[in-house]
Amino acid sequence: MRDYKNILKQEIDENKYTAGANILVIQDSREVLYEEYGFRDVKGGAKYSRDTIMRLYSMSKPVTAAAVMILVDRGLLDLSACLYWMMPVFAPAYICRDGKRVKSGSEITVKDLMNMTSGLPYPGDAGASMQVSEVFSELSQRLYSDNPMTTAEFSKRIGGCDLCFEPGERFMYGSSADILGALVEEISGIRFGEFLRKEIFEPLEMEDTGFWVPPEKRNRLAKIYSTDYSKFELVEAPAKATHLGINYAMDFPPAFESGGAGLVSTLDDYAKFALMLIGGGEYNGRRILSERAARYMTSPGLLPWQREDLNRSWRSLCGYSYGNLMRHCVDPGQAHMLTEYGEYGWDGWLGCYFGNFPKSRLTVLIGMQRTDSGTSFLTRKLINAVMSDFGV
């Protein structure tokens, strides 16, 4: 078996990529590898451990997709439905094109949100992206105030922004998952976080997963780091900083429960969710999704021209499609790491990663808290080693 501790040690001690990380590999429902190295709190001397709590950022998205599929499963939501039928603020849709506001010829559907083909962007510095930036900026400014922005208000504000293109015309990663969180609230009649707790976290016994970290667990929350390459040293992020409206400290229940970025979890907790998906919607005798809904959720969803956009704009995802807020491998030979046809999963801005490899019956989870990571070179090195050791 490859020396996983040495792979972690090289990137943490020698290359100063992150302060600490861990990896968990499960095959045929049996743990075959766990390794950890480094610190979750360098100054405090707390080492990275199995119970380290991490901010998932975009690895929250597959959980949001599962919440949507629960509603689909129950006949409460139609994936082809226009968003404005349930959330009128999204009608009519306008596109910001060449600096001009033009009425869209089509409307956003729920499936567009699930596949990131809605035209709703993340913050940027031009056109519709700048409009969304203003909403996220206000979200962060009000975070610690007596009048914080809620999930529902956020979605209404985004509904007043222009789109970057006609819904369905292209793929573009953006704020769709946050709108889906608000849609789950609208359909279920309860807060998004409460829906996740009742329908996913409690049945799967994901006790360390949620939108904030209670006081008795806060010593287990990893610090966030970046690398100052001018001095070749790690820099700890300010505790009260924010990104995409998420409070780094995670020390109070947020009014804005972000379906795209807001959850915290541990590797063991998230493994239960991943195993539920690879188990056809069921884990440890608890059924979350029907087998048909689980199969749909773990299948690629982009049309050919939409996939071209994905592969052009995101070179590291060559060989992949996208759908239901996850990547889906459709051509392993084009991928940038060792993988297999049918592999699916997602990652997060701070480096958390999960992948299910159905052919090899493998679930892989990696944790770290390093800014601007996504699927990093450390992750790719670890996945390459795992597939060499355990891939079928």
C-alpha positions in Angstrom: 0.0 0.0 0.0 1.2 3.5 -0.8 2.6 5.7 2.1 -0.4 8.1 2.6 1.1 9.7 5.7 4.2 10.6 3.6 2.0 12.2 0.8 0.3 14.3 3.5 3.6 15.1 5.2 5.3 16.3 2.0 2.5 18.8 1.2 2.0 20.0 4.8 5.6 20.1 6.1 7.7 20.7 3.0 5.4 22.5 0.6 3.3 24.4 3.3 0.2 23.8 1.3 -2.1 23.5 4.3 -1.8 23.0 8.1 -3.4 19.6 8.3 -5.6 17.1 6.4 -7.1 13.7 6.7 -8.4 10.9 4.4 -11.0 8.2 4.8 -11.5 5.3 2.3 -14.3 2.8 2.5 -14.7 -0.2 0.2 -17.6 -2.6 0.2 -18.9 -0.8 3.3 -15.7 -1.6 5.1 -13.0 1.0 6.1 -9.8 0.2 4.3 -7.8 3.4 5.0 -7.7 6.3 7.4 -4.8 8.7 7.8 -4.3 12.1 9.3 -1.4 14.5 9.6 -0.7 18.1 10.7 -2.7 20.5 12.8 -6.2 21.9 12.8 -5.0 24.7 15.0 -1.3 25.5 14.6 -1.0 28.1 17.4 -3.1 26.1 19.8 -1.2 22.9 19.0 -4.4 20.9 18.3 -3.6 18.1 15.8 -5.9 17.1 12.9 -8.0 14.2 14.1 -10.8 12.0 13.0 -13.4 14.2 14.8 -12.1 17.5 13.3 -15.1 19.6 12.1 -14.6 21.3 8.8 -16.5 23.9 6.7 -17.7 22.0 3.7 -18.4 25.1 1.4 -19.5 23.6 -2.0 -19.5 20.1 -0.7 -22.8 21.3 0.9 -24.3 21.2 -2.6 -24.8 17.4 -3.0 -26.7 17.5 0.3 -29.0 20.2 -1.1 -29.5 18.1 -4.2 -30.6 15.2 -2.1 -33.1 17.4 -0.3 -34.6 18.4 -3.6 -34.7 14.7 -4.7 -36.6 13.9 -1.5 -39.3 16.3 -2.6 -39.3 14.9 -6.1 -39.5 11.4 -4.7 -42.7 12.3 -2.7 -44.4 13.9 -5.7 -44.1 17.4 -4.3 -41.8 18.9 -6.8 -41.5 18.7 -10.6 -37.9 19.1 -12.0 -39.3 20.6 -15.2 -41.3 23.2 -13.3 -40.5 26.8 -13.9 -39.0 28.4 -10.8 -41.3 31.4 -10.9 -44.4 29.1 -10.5 -43.3 28.6 -6.9 -41.2 31.8 -6.4 -42.9 34.6 -8.4 -39.9 37.0 -7.9 -38.0 35.1 -10.6 -40.5 36.2 -13.3 -39.9 37.6 -15.7 -36.3 36.7 -16.3 -33.9 39.2 -17.9 -30.5 38.7 -19.3 -27.6 41.2 -19.1 -26.2 41.0 -22.7 -23.6 43.4 -24.0 -24.5 45.8 -21.2 -28.2 45.8 -22.2 -31.1 44.3 -20.3 -33.1 41.9 -22.5 -36.1 39.8 -21.6 -35.3 36.1 -21.6 -37.0 33.9 -24.1 -37.2 31.0 -21.5 -37.6 30.6 -17.8 -35.4 28.9 -15.1 -36.5 25.4 -14.3 -35.7 23.4 -11.2 -33.5 21.1 -13.4 -31.6 24.2 -14.5 -30.8 24.9 -10.9 -29.7 21.3 -10.3 -27.4 21.4 -13.4 -26.0 24.9 -13.0 -27.6 25.9 -16.4 -29.8 28.6 -14.9 -27.7 31.6 -15.8 -27.5 32.7 -12.1 -23.9 33.6 -11.4 -21.6 33.8 -8.4 -20.2 37.2 -7.5 -18.1 38.9 -10.2 -17.1 42.3 -11.4 -19.3 42.8 -14.5 -22.9 42.6 -15.6 -25.2 40.2 -13.8 -22.3 38.9 -11.7 -21.8 42.4 -10.3 -25.5 42.6 -9.4 -25.1 39.3 -7.5 -21.9 40.6 -5.9 -24.0 43.5 -4.4 -26.4 41.0 -2.8 -23.6 38.9 -1.3 -21.9 42.0 -0.1 -25.0 43.1 1.8 -25.5 39.6 3.1 -22.0 39.8 4.7 -22.5 43.3 6.0 -25.7 42.3 7.8 -24.4 39.0 9.1 -23.6 40.3 12.6 -26.5 42.9 12.7 -29.9 42.7 14.4 -31.4 42.3 10.9 -29.5 39.5 9.1 -30.5 38.4 5.6 -32.5 35.2 5.6 -32.4 32.4 3.1 -35.8 33.5 1.7 -34.8 37.2 1.5 -31.5 36.2 -0.2 -33.4 34.3 -2.9 -35.8 37.2 -3.5 -32.9 39.6 -3.9 -31.2 37.2 -6.4 -34.5 37.0 -8.2 -34.2 40.7 -8.9 -30.8 40.2 -10.6 -30.2 39.6 -14.3 -29.1 36.3 -15.7 -25.9 35.8 -17.7 -27.6 33.8 -20.4 -30.8 32.1 -21.4 -31.7 29.3 -19.0 -30.5 26.0 -20.5 -28.2 27.7 -23.0 -25.0 27.1 -21.1 -23.3 25.6 -18.0 -22.0 28.1 -15.5 -21.2 27.5 -11.9 -23.1 29.9 -9.7 -25.6 30.6 -6.9 -28.2 28.0 -8.1 -27.8 25.8 -5.0 -28.6 28.7 -2.7 -31.9 29.2 -4.5 -32.7 25.5 -4.2 -32.3 25.8 -0.4 -34.9 28.6 -0.5 -37.1 26.4 -2.8 -37.0 23.5 -0.3 -38.2 26.0 2.4 -41.0 27.2 0.1 -42.2 23.6 -0.7 -41.7 22.1 2.7 -43.0 25.0 4.8 -40.1 24.8 7.3 -36.6 26.3 7.4 -34.0 24.6 5.1 -31.8 23.6 8.0 -34.7 22.0 9.8 -35.6 20.0 6.7 -32.1 18.7 6.4 -32.0 17.8 10.0 -35.3 15.9 10.0 -34.9 14.2 6.6 -31.1 13.6 6.3 -29.0 14.3 9.3 -31.0 12.6 12.0 -31.9 9.5 10.1 -28.2 9.0 9.0 -27.0 10.0 12.6 -24.9 12.8 11.2 -24.5 14.4 14.6 -21.7 16.8 13.7 -23.3 18.2 10.6 -25.2 21.5 10.4 -25.0 25.2 9.7 -23.1 26.1 12.8 -20.9 24.6 15.6 -22.3 24.6 19.2 -20.0 25.8 22.0 -19.3 22.3 23.3 -17.9 21.3 19.9 -16.1 24.5 18.8 -12.7 23.3 20.0 -12.9 20.7 17.2 -13.5 23.2 14.4 -10.4 23.5 12.3 -8.8 26.9 11.6 -8.7 28.2 8.0 -5.2 28.8 6.4 -3.7 30.2 3.3 -0.1 30.2 2.1 2.0 33.4 2.0 4.5 32.3 -0.7 6.6 35.5 -0.3 7.6 34.2 3.1 6.8 30.5 2.4 4.6 30.2 5.5 1.0 29.5 6.5 -1.3 32.4 7.5 -4.3 31.8 9.7 -7.5 33.5 8.4 -9.2 36.1 10.8 -11.8 34.4 12.9 -14.5 36.9 12.0 -13.9 36.9 8.3 -16.6 35.8 5.8 -16.8 34.2 2.3 -20.0 34.0 0.3 -21.9 35.1 3.4 -20.6 32.3 5.6 -19.2 33.3 9.0 -15.8 31.6 9.4 -16.3 31.2 13.2 -19.5 29.3 12.7 -20.4 30.4 16.3 -24.1 31.1 15.9 -27.1 29.8 13.9 -27.2 31.8 10.7 -30.3 33.4 9.3 -29.0 32.6 5.8 -28.7 28.8 5.5 -26.6 28.5 2.4 -27.5 25.5 0.2 -24.4 26.1 -1.8 -21.8 26.6 0.9 -23.0 26.7 4.5 -22.6 23.3 6.1 -19.9 21.9 8.5 -19.2 18.2 9.0 -16.6 15.6 9.7 -15.3 12.8 7.4 -17.2 10.2 9.3 -20.5 12.1 9.2 -20.2 12.9 5.5 -19.2 9.3 4.8 -22.7 8.2 5.9 -24.3 10.6 3.3 -21.9 9.3 0.6 -22.6 5.7 1.5 -26.3 6.4 1.3 -25.9 7.5 -2.3 -23.7 4.6 -3.3 -26.1 2.3 -1.5 -29.0 3.3 -3.8 -30.6 5.8 -1.3 -30.2 3.6 1.8 -27.7 3.5 4.6 -27.6 1.3 7.7 -31.3 0.3 7.2 -32.5 3.9 6.8 -33.9 4.8 3.4 -33.5 8.5 2.5 -34.2 8.3 -1.3 -35.9 5.7 -3.4 -33.4 3.6 -5.5 -34.7 5.3 -8.6 -34.2 8.8 -7.2 -30.7 7.9 -6.0 -29.8 6.6 -9.4 -31.1 9.7 -11.1 -29.2 12.0 -8.7 -25.9 10.1 -9.4 -26.3 10.3 -13.2 -24.8 13.1 -15.4 -27.3 15.8 -16.5 -25.6 18.1 -19.0 -26.5 18.2 -22.7 -23.6 18.0 -25.1 -23.2 21.7 -25.7 -23.5 22.4 -22.0 -20.7 19.9 -21.2 -18.5 21.7 -23.7 -18.9 24.9 -21.6 -17.9 22.9 -18.5 -14.8 21.4 -20.0 -13.7 24.7 -21.6 -14.2 26.8 -18.5 -13.0 24.2 -16.0 -10.0 22.3 -17.5 -9.6 20.2 -14.3 -13.0 18.7 -15.0 -12.1 17.5 -18.5 -13.6 14.0 -18.9 -16.6 15.0 -16.6 -20.2 16.0 -17.0 -22.2 17.7 -14.3 -25.6 17.2 -12.8 -27.6 17.4 -9.6 -24.9 19.6 -8.1 -22.1 17.0 -8.6 -19.4 16.0 -11.2 -19.9 12.8 -13.1 -17.0 11.0 -14.9 -18.0 10.1 -18.5 -14.5 9.7 -20.0 -11.7 8.7 -17.6 -9.0 9.1 -20.2 -9.6 12.8 -20.4 -9.5 13.3 -16.6 -6.6 14.9 -14.7 -6.3 12.1 -12.2 -6.9 8.3 -12.0 -10.6 7.6 -11.9 -13.3 5.5 -13.5 -16.4 5.8 -15.6 -19.4 6.6 -13.3 -17.4 8.2 -10.5 -19.3 11.1 -9.0 -18.9 13.6 -6.1 -17.9 17.2 -5.4 -15.4 19.3 -3.5 -15.3 22.6 -1.5 -13.5 25.9 -1.6 -11.5 25.0 1.5 -10.4 21.6 0.1 -12.9 19.1 1.4 -13.6 16.4 -1.2 -15.7 13.3 -1.7 -16.0 10.8 -4.5 -18.0 7.6 -5.0 -16.5 5.1 -7.4 -19.3 2.6 -8.0 -17.3 0.1 -10.2 -14.6 -0.2 -7.5 -17.2 0.0 -4.7 -15.2 2.8 -3.2 -16.0 5.9 -1.2 -13.2 8.5 -0.7 -13.3 11.5 1.6 -10.6 14.1 2.1 -10.6 17.0 4.6 -8.6 20.2 4.9 -9.2 23.9 5.5 -7.1 25.8 3.0 -8.5 28.7 1.0 -9.0 28.4 -2.8 -8.4 24.7 -2.8 -11.2 22.8 -4.5 -9.8 19.6 -5.9 -6.1 20.5 -5.2 -2.9 18.8 -6.3 -2.8 17.2 -2.8 -6.2 15.7 -3.5 -5.2 14.4 -6.9 -2.1 12.8 -5.5 -4.2 11.1 -2.8 -6.9 9.9 -5.3 -4.2 8.6 -7.6 -2.7 6.5 -4.8 -6.1 5.3 -3.7 -7.1 4.2 -7.2 -3.8 2.4 -7.6 -4.3 0.6 -4.3 -8.0 -0.1 -4.3 -9.4 0.6 -7.8 -10.9 -2.3 -9.7 
